[in-house]
Amino acid sequence: MTDTATATAAPKGDLLSKFDDTIQTRETLLASGVTDPFNLVMEKVLSPTRAICNGRDTILLGTYNYMGMTFDPDVIDAGKQALADFGSGTTGSRVLNGTYQGHKECEDALREFYGMDHAMVFSTGYQANLGIISTLAGKGDYIVLDIDSHASIYDGCKMGDAEIVPFRHNDIEAMEKRLKRIPEGAGKLVILEGVYSMLGDVAPLKEMVAIAKQHGAMVLVDEAHSMGFIGENGRGVAEEQGVIDDVDFIIGTFSKSVGTVGGFCVSNHPKFDIMRLVCRPYVFTASLPPSVVATAATSINKLRHGANKRAHLWENSKRLHAGLKELGFELGTDTPQSAIVAVIMPDLERGAMMWEALLKQGLYVNLARPPATPANMTLLRCSLCAEHSAEEVETILERFERAGKATGIIAG
Ligand SMILES: Cc1ncc(COP(=O)(O)O)c(C=O)c1O
């Protein structure tokens, strides 16, 4: 070993050395001179669809602000009032000093929104999955889940120590095969998502929920990316496909259409309330600040009457999907299925180049790469907002065309 090698080698037992490959990938990417796509700062946020990034007025096409609620005047007023009346934080768990009037009102708003008997608010959507899944399914139980499930779902499974049985993405037959193999009498939970966030595709919930029920499984659906937008009342894909009454637990988040932070589970199960005492990620953490639950409750109540916004968001999604396809980009879905339109990049380097070319023109999208993406894909994920105007969508398409040609991703 040379002196230099000795100097730079990781000390024996360095627990961070397992990340060396990731460090190397990042360094190679940055060495190409590209702006760090995972370190962007929003210097000022002007509206749900615009921010100042690197001193430039930028259209935001990579937020989860689907319904554009973050600057809704009623939502802002509710947050300000709660901050003034109840202070900046609860400094306690929901089961001790951390349940305020606002937390109850937020759970009431969720019950109304979904027409369900029970609602439980968590500090994030991640914690809602972690808590509900790990508490429902423990050692000896089986969880049958789509292989492309969100990290918070996998982490919930791991925490509960149930047997995890993944099946191929959106494959109804594969799901049924797995269910058939589970020993008679074992506890079974099927976990599905309404919209899968990487490609923006929708699950065949109608068929999958029916099969799960035939096999005696309980069903949990994560509607993080569909709440507020999909379904007649914005309840999600389970509502849209007519199976919401057969779903035992719906998980959601406030960090997308609701426009703030927090997570929840709603259910009609008569014993659901016991979760408040036995679910560790609910019990052993501080509750959401009063201003957050006040903004969430106001936003959820307004989303119940969001039919016009939903219709406009569909228009935006359809136009962007069709426009990108016409330009020659390869997309994650053949047809627009949600507010997410994923553009498939040839590799990480060219994906980062395209991402930067868009940013320099004043357009922000999400760069997504493995392990978050399926099949090792690099994606430019576009998520539309009900507040994007039709003109903004045209501008977005022009910027895609220019950047795509400049980077050689589409023919010039
Ligand atoms: C499907 C899904 N579930 C849960 C979450 C976690 O939500 P939160 O941001 O509230 O932690 C996300 C976040 O991206 C998600 O995509």
PDBQT file of the ligand as one rigid body, heavy atoms in Angstrom, charges set to zero:
ROOT
HETATM    1  C1  LIG A 501     -46.605   6.621  -1.028  1.00  0.00    +0.000 C 
HETATM    2  C2  LIG A 501     -46.070   7.459   0.084  1.00  0.00    +0.000 A 
HETATM    3  N1  LIG A 501     -46.400   7.164   1.344  1.00  0.00    +0.000 NA
HETATM    4  C3  LIG A 501     -45.942   7.889   2.384  1.00  0.00    +0.000 A 
HETATM    5  C4  LIG A 501     -45.113   8.967   2.182  1.00  0.00    +0.000 A 
HETATM    6  C5  LIG A 501     -44.582   9.733   3.368  1.00  0.00    +0.000 C 
HETATM    7  O1  LIG A 501     -45.216  10.953   3.522  1.00  0.00    +0.000 OA
HETATM    8  P1  LIG A 501     -44.629  12.124   4.402  1.00  0.00    +0.000 P 
HETATM    9  O2  LIG A 501     -43.913  13.064   3.502  1.00  0.00    +0.000 OA
HETATM   10  O3  LIG A 501     -45.820  12.751   5.041  1.00  0.00    +0.000 OA
HETATM   11  O4  LIG A 501     -43.728  11.517   5.431  1.00  0.00    +0.000 OA
HETATM   12  C6  LIG A 501     -44.742   9.324   0.896  1.00  0.00    +0.000 A 
HETATM   13  C7  LIG A 501     -43.853  10.474   0.667  1.00  0.00    +0.000 C 
HETATM   14  O5  LIG A 501     -43.365  10.783  -0.352  1.00  0.00    +0.000 OA
HETATM   15  C8  LIG A 501     -45.227   8.540  -0.191  1.00  0.00    +0.000 A 
HETATM   16  O6  LIG A 501     -44.878   8.825  -1.448  1.00  0.00    +0.000 OA
ENDROOT
TORSDOF 0
